[in-house]
Amino acid sequence: MDTAMRRRRFALCTLFLLPGLGISSWVTRTPAIRDALGASTAEMGLVLFGLSAGSMLGILATGPLVARLGARPIIVFGTAALVLSMPVIGAGAALSAPVLVALGLFLFGLGMGGGEIALNVEGAEVEKALSEPLLPRLHGFFSLGTVVGAVAGIAFTATGFPVAWHLGIVGLLALAASTAVLGSVPAGTGRAHPRADDRGTGPGRAPWKDTGLVLIGVIVLAMALAEGTANDWLPLIMVDGHGFGPAAGSMVYAVFAASMTVGRFAGGYFLARFGRVAVLAASAVAGVVGMGLVAGADSQVLAAAAVVLWGLGASLGFPVALSAAGDSGPDSAARVALVATLGYVAFLVGPPVLGFLGEAYGLRGALVVPLVFVAVAGLLSSAARPREAADADAERGGAGDRSSR
């Protein structure tokens, strides 16, 4: 591996880590921010709609922008939005201003919804160049960022450190780190170059018309919903649904983040040994069991332990399905952008919907929604079979049909 590629990979690892650091810094302080705002569960759902609206704008704009400009400008813009969002959220909490918190979350969603799709396009390109499963590792750095942010958030929560100062520090750290590495991200990745192949897929046939790719997108959406539910609501589920204190609720979230990190960094071994389909199916089972226990168990110990299964189950679905999308046909960048967009829709609809359901049925009852989606993803796991294997199966099936006739 040459020096430029090594720097490119390091830059991606850093740029994936920063959103994880930011989101866990916000999540671990949600009980304190909720109290500072004096908001009900439904009102917090409305505040979180800022995150959804920003995500929607970033999601809808990013695919066409990457095709036109390449991934790098979108990565730069998305990172800048993430950096700015932290002090804005902190200022909103300090001023007891829900609109300002929602604005900060809008900026965060804009950066996540747009920047991370572009980062995944860049990551898929580097993964192909290196011929190794890089995307699970990159998402592992996102999860590592959530662990670091959660540990800091627990400490700051336990000591009563002001939210505004906490999030301001995170913003400064993110600014310094991103400034140091953005120069290593090359221009041009993901820019559309019309082509066609012998299967007739090219500029005349949009990727979204590929049924297999759409099914992969459903897997991504479901796993993103499972992860996003924990990122948005897990501390409050533990505080309001299981009677934990704010610091203990944040600690349970840190356990979830650590489980995600372990699953993603260990995922390469299991992918090499068992393949994508088996890993996705097992991930779905673990996620369903984990969320089911968090929703249904009345024991604090059992609920906290089940978060480990939830984290392991959600850890590999998103990056593995993105890898499958990149391998599913020509125009890899467009395919990755499409399924990543479908996945980030979970960040659009998840927070407010679960907030309103939580108001009506309790946050534990609202977990039925992501649980059902993950169960469906498990049933669809065969859609992630590598293209060569799927083609071979189709040819064998066709030969069998011909011989039977």
N, C-alpha and C positions, 0 to 999 in steps of 0.2 A: 504494500500500500504506500503510495507516494505521500509527500508532506501535505500537498493541497487537499487530498482526499481525507487525510487524517484530521486536518483542521476543519474540514467541512463536516465530518462526523462529530467532532467535539462541539462545534457550533450548534448542531442539531440537538445534541444531548443537553446543552445548556438552555437552548430556547424551548425545549420541551419541559425542562425542570421548572422554569419560571412561572408558567401558568399554574402548575401544581402548587408551588409555593404561595401564589396569590390566592387561589381558591380555598386552600385549607386555612390560610390566615383569616379570610372572611368567614368561613364556616365555623371555625372554633370560637369566633366572637359573636355568632348569631344570637345566642341567648342574651348576651350583654347589649347588643345592638337592639334586639327586640325590646328589652326592658327600657333602654334609653329612649326609644321611640314611643313606648307605651302602646305597642301594636298588638292586636289580637292575631290568632293564627290566620284568619282570612285576610286581614290587613297586611300581614307579612307576605302572603301570597301575592298581593297587589304590588308590594315593594319589589318582590322578586320578578314581577312582570317586566321591570326594567332590564333585568338580565335576559329575559326571553325576547324582548323587543330588539335589543342589541344583537343578540344571537341571530334573530330572523334577518336583520339587515345584512349582517356579515355573511350568513349562509347564502342568501339569495344573490348577493353581489359577487362572491368570491369565485365561483366556477367560471363565469364569463371573463372576469378580470384576470384570472390566472391564464386562461387560454389566450388572452390578448396581450398581457404584459409580462407573463411569467410569474413564478411564485415569489421571487425575492421582494418586489415592492409591497406585496400583500403581507409578507412576513414582517417587514419593517414597520408598516402601518399598524398591524395587529399588535406587535410588541409595544409600540408607543402607547396605544390605547390601554393595554394592560397596565403599563407603568403608571399612567395618569389616573387610572381608576382607583388605585389603593388610597391615596390621600383624599380623594373626593369622597369615598365611602366613609373614611375616618372622620372627615369634617362634618358630614351629614349626621353621624352618630353623636358627635360632640355638641352639635347645635340642635339636636332632637328634630331634625328636618327630614322626614320620610322622602320628600321629593329629591333632595340632594343625594340620599343613599340610593334611591332608584336611578338617578343619573349616573352615579359611580358604577352601579351594576350594569347599566346600559353600555358604558364604555368597556367594562370587563367582558360583557357578552359580545360586543362588537369585535374586540380583540380575539376572544376565544373562537367565535363562530367563523371569523374570516381567517385570522392568522393560523389557526391550527389546521384548517383544511389545506392551506398552502404548505404548512410544515409537513403534513402527511404526504403531499405530492412530492416534495423535495426528498422526504425520507424514503418513499417507494423507489425513487430514482437511484438513490445511493444504495439501497438494498439490492437492486438489480446489478449495479456496478460491482458490488462486493460479493454477490452470490452467497449471501448469508442472511438469516432471519433477523434483520435489524429493527424492523418496526416494533416487535414486542419489547426490545431493549429500550428503544426511544420512549415508548409509553411507560416503560419502567422508570425512566428518569422523571417523567411527569409524576408518577406515583411517589418516587423518592422525594420530589419537591413537596408533595402533600404531607409526607411524614415529617420532613423538617419543619414545615409550616405548622403542622399540628402540634408537634412537641413545643415549639415556641409559643403557640397559642395557649396551650395548657398552662405553661409557666406564667404567661402574662395574665391569664384568667385567674389563676390561683393567687397571684400577688396583687390583683386589682389594677394592673398597669393600664393606663388610658388607651382606649381603642384607637383614637386619632393618632397618638404617637406610635403605637404598634404598626398600624397600616402605613403611616408615613415612612417608617424605617424600611418596611418591605418594599415600598415604591422606590426608595433610593438605592437599595441593593439591586433591585431588578434593572434599574437604569444603568448602573455601573457594569453589571454582568452583560447585558445585551449590547451595550456600546462596544465592549471588548471583542465580541464574537461575530457581530453581524457582517463585518467585512469579509468573512470566510465563506459566506453563502453566495454562490455564483448567480449571475443573471441568466435568464432564458429558460430555466427548467419549467416544464409544464406548458410552454407556449405552443399553441396549436400548429401542427404541421400536417395538412391533409395527406392521407395515405389510404391505400386499400390493400386487402390481402385476398388470397384465393378463396376465402369463405364468403366474400361479398360484403364484409363489414368495413366500412370506411366512412368518408365524409357523407355518403348518401344514406347511411344508417346510423342513427343516433344511439349512443350506448344504452340509454334508458329503455330502448326497445328490446334489449337482451333480457329475457325473463330470468335467466340464471343470475345475472348481475343484480337485478332488482331484488331477488331473494337474498342475495348476500347483503344488500342494503338493509333489508328487514332485520337480519341478524345484527348488523351494526347498530341500528336504531334501538333494538331491544337491549343490547348490552350497554349502550350509552345511557339508556334510561335507568338501568340498574345502578350504574356508576353515578349518574347525575342525581338520582334520588338520595343516595348516601351523602353526596357532596352538599346538597341543599338542605336536607332535613334530618340526617342521622343524629346530630347532637340533640335536636329538639325532640325527636322520637324517644331518645333515651331519657331526656329530662321530663317531658310531659307524659310520655307513654309508659315509662318504666320507673319513674321516681328517682332518677339519678340527680345529683347536684350538677351545676354547670361545668365545673372542672372535670368531674367524672364522666359527664356526657361527652366532653371534648376528648377525654382519654379513650373512650370507646371508639370515637371516630379515628383517633390515631391508630388503634388496632386495625380498623378497616383499611386505612391507608397503608399500613405496614404489610398487611396480607396482600393487597394489590401489588405492592412493590415486589414482594417475594415471588408471587405468581408470574409477574412479567419477566423478571430476571431469570427465573428458572424455566420459563416457558420454552426456550430454545431446545433444551434437552428433550422435553416431552413431545415437541413438534417433530424433532428428528426421529424419535423412536416410534411414535404412534400415529403421526399425521394430523392434518388439520381437522378432519371430520371427527375423529375420536376425541380430540382435545376440546373442540367446540361442544360436543355432546356432553362430555363430562363436566365442562364448565357450566353448562346450563343446569345440569342436575344439582351441582353444588350451590349455584345461585338460588335456585328455587327452594332448596331445603333451608339455606341460610335465611332468606327473607321470610319464609314461612314460619320459622322458629322465632324470629324477631317479632313478627306480627302476632303469633299465637301463644307464645310461652309467657307464663306469668312470673317466671323466675328471673330475677335480674342477672344471676350468674349465667343461666342458660342463654338468655337473650344476648348478653355480651359475648359469650363464646360463639354464638351462631354468626356473629359479625365476621368471624374469620372465614367461614364458609361463603358468606356473601361476597367478601373481598376476593377470595380465590376464584369464585365462580365468575365474577365480573372482570377479572384481570386481563384475560387473553382474548375475549370475544371481539373487541373493537380492533386491536392491531392485527389479529390473525385474519379477520374478515377483510380488512384493508389489503393485506398481502394477497389474499385470494382474488380480490377485485383487480389488482394490478396484473395478475397472471391470467385473467379470464379472456383476454383478447387484445387486439391492437389498441392504439391510443390509450396507453396505460394511465397517463396523467388524467385524462378526462374520466376514465373509469373510477380511479381513486377519488377524484373530486366529487363525482356523483354519489358514491356510497357514503363518503364522509359527510356530504350534505344531508343525506337521509338520516345519518346517525345524529348529527347535531340538531335535527328537528326535535330530538328528545329533550335537548336543553331549552327548546322553545316552548313546548307544550307541557313539559313535566312539572316545573315549579308551581305555576298557578293552579293547574288542575289538581295536583296533590294537596295544595293548600286548601282549596275549596272542599275537596273530599275529606281532608283532615278535619275541617271545621264541622262537617256533617257527621262523619263516622269515626273520628279520631285518626291520628296519624298512623297508628298501627293498622287500622282497617284499610287505610289508603294504600298500603303496601301490596294489596291484592293486584293492583294495576301493573306495576313493573314485574311482579311475579308471573302473571299470565303472559306478558310479552316475552320474558326469558324462557318460559316453557315452550312457546311457539318457536323461538330461535333454536332450541334444542332439536325440535322436530325438523327444522329446515337445515340442519348442519351439513347434510350431504351436498348442499349447493356449493360449499367451499372446496369440494374435491378439485385438485389440480387439473387444469385444462387437458393435459395429456392423458391423465387417467380417465377423465370423463369421455374424451374422444375414443379411447380404446374400448371402454365399456359400451359406448354407443355402437361401435363397429362390431363388437362381438354380438351385441343384441340384434343388430341388423342381419348379421350372418345367420344367426339362429332362426330369425324370422324367415329368411329366404329359404333355408334348408327345410323348414317345416312346410313351406309351400311347395 
